[in-house]
């Protein structure tokens, strides 16, 4: 009788308790096999090269390293790698970074066990996954133009409490140009005013508080 190939899974997680939980969950499934574990971005790349898993479950934050850096490195070598970001962070900016880097899915660690298993099977079948509540928020700004480096500079100065005249002085540009940048920022972020623009930018991960 022909046996069904198990879904091989690499776990990239630096929290031992959560990693052990994943191991138990995956180990209880007859169609899945945990083939490797990594706790850093470097280990993740090495383990992926070694095992070539069907699915990689990647924590977004790995101590002092970034899971997205590992994602980019792995997909740079293996373009068909299916990597699911598994994290506690539901910030819009983090989600966009992950999806733009090529993640096949973005799953919150609070996701119920059966739903997580269903997502793994779905991604293994070639589909992408983003939680419904997250997708609804992303629709708000899909297709919007990215902020330019100069606009980010202006936003940071607004965040730090600078008035338009002070921003102009710091960036060595005219106040008219500052007003132009602020108008573009407000339009791109669909904000009500400059203060609201900062709030939106922080929520989306474009700025840090």
Secondary structure, 3 states (H helix, E strand, C coil): CCCCCCEEEEEECCCHHHHHHHHHHHHCCCCEEEEEEECCHHHHHHHHHHHCCCEEEEECEECCEEHHHHHHHHHHHCCCCCEEEEECCCCHHHHHHHHHCCCCEEEECCCCHHHHHHHHHHHHCCCCEECHHHHHHHHCCCCCCCCCHHHHHHHHHHHCCCCHHHHHHHHCCCHHHHHHHHHHHHHHHCCCCHHHHHHHHHHCCCCCC
